[in-house]
C-alpha cells in the first residue's frame, strides 16, 4: 500500500472515532498539502495530521512530543479528543 493511501485510511478512522464521541470531524484534502482531520470547535478548527516516522504512523497536532500519539493505538482518538477540548 502506498503511503498516501495509508495516511488517508488512518485519517478516516480517526475522523470516524471522533465523530462517535460527538465531535464534528471532517477530512480536509487541501490541494498541494497533506490531508488532515479538522475538528470544529468554538475557538476555531483543530487540525490533526498523520505522519510516518521510523517507528510508525503518528497523529500529530503540534511539534512537541506530547502532541502526538501512535495512529494504531486503540486509544488514539481519546488523546486527540482531550487535546481538542
BELMOVEN-V588931 format. One record per backbone hydrogen bond with DSSP energy under -1.0 kcal/mol. CO is the residue of the C=O (numbers start at 1). NH is the residue of the N-H. E is the energy in kcal/mol with one decimal. If there is no record, write none. Layout:
co=(CO	CO)
nh=(NH	NH)
e=(E	E)
This chain:
co=(2	3	4	5	6	7	8	9	10	11	12	13	14	15	16	18	19	24	26	28	30	36	37	38	39	41	46	48	49	51	53	56	57	58	59	60	64	67	69	70	73	75	76	77	78	79	80)
nh=(6	7	8	9	10	11	12	13	14	15	16	17	18	19	20	23	22	40	38	36	33	28	48	26	46	44	39	37	60	58	56	53	71	51	69	49	67	61	59	73	76	79	80	81	82	83	84)
e=(-2.2	-2.8	-2.0	-2.3	-2.3	-2.2	-2.6	-2.3	-2.3	-2.8	-2.5	-2.4	-2.8	-2.3	-1.9	-1.9	-1.5	-2.3	-3.3	-2.1	-1.8	-3.1	-2.4	-2.1	-2.4	-1.8	-2.5	-2.5	-2.7	-2.6	-1.7	-3.1	-2.5	-2.8	-1.9	-2.8	-1.7	-2.1	-3.0	-1.4	-2.0	-1.7	-2.3	-2.8	-2.6	-2.1	-2.0)
